[in-house]
Amino acid sequence: MLGRSPDTLKRWRYEGTGPEYTVINGRVAYDELVLLEMIRANTRLPSVRAAMEDNRGNL
């Protein structure tokens, strides 16, 4: 869902920067809603579109 390798997710867990997770019977699991929120929180507008929206707000 995130398009990242298991190694990247493991590193994120180690660094404390990735999505919240649970460990069930020794296996790491991610809640789908947590992943969707992470995606939403990190979604960025393309720079041209963002500039256009900023200009509309300044009128």
Protein Blocks (a to p, Z undefined) as FASTA:
>chain_A
ZZpafklmmmmmmnopaccdddeehiacddfklmmmmmmmmpccdfklmmmmmmmmmZZ
